[in-house]
Amino acid sequence: MRTAMTCFVMFILVAASTACKTSKANVSEDCDIQAEVKDFSQLDGCRLLIVTPDGKKLSPVNWDQWESIAKADLEINLSYKEVEPQMSICMTESAFIEITCASIRK
């Protein structure tokens, strides 16, 4: 009985620590990252990606919340946090992100 209880407690601790894993936050929440929305639909399975000046290709998982910036060749400022990798056949993404702040650069 004691062994079963120990195993149960260990399982709960492992599950709790996994559930509390936080995603990596990027630079800030101030929309201070300059980037450009690019159309990668010429590549199989790809669509719009956000390209940073250092060449990272970011794939937002929450485009539906940011329809105002989901247009090709649009220069934007944004902040984001990286999320766990998603299933994709595009395979050109550097990271999957959740946009936390975005605005069109003028």
Long-range contacts (C-beta under 8 A, 24 or more apart in sequence): 23-81, 23-82, 23-83, 23-84, 23-98, 24-81, 24-82, 25-81, 26-79, 26-80, 26-81, 26-82, 26-97, 27-79, 28-79, 29-79, 29-100, 29-101, 30-79, 30-101, 31-77, 31-78, 31-79, 31-101, 31-102, 31-103, 32-77, 32-79, 33-77, 33-78, 33-79, 33-80, 34-75, 34-76, 34-77, 34-105, 35-75, 35-76, 35-77, 35-78, 36-73, 36-74, 36-75, 36-76, 37-69, 37-70, 37-71, 37-72, 37-73, 37-74, 37-76, 38-72, 38-73, 39-72, 39-73, 40-90, 40-92, 43-90, 43-92, 44-89, 44-90, 45-88, 45-89, 45-90, 45-91, 46-90, 46-92, 47-90, 48-72, 49-90, 49-92, 49-93, 50-76, 50-78, 50-97, 55-94, 56-94, 56-95, 57-92, 57-93, 57-94, 58-93, 58-94, 58-95, 58-96, 58-97, 59-86, 59-88, 59-90, 59-93, 59-95, 59-96, 59-97, 60-96, 60-97, 60-98, 60-99, 61-86, 61-96, 61-97, 61-98, 62-98, 62-99, 65-99, 66-99, 66-102, 68-102, 68-104, 69-102, 69-103, 69-104, 74-104, 75-104, 75-105, 76-102, 76-103, 76-104, 76-105, 77-102, 77-103, 77-105, 78-102, 78-103
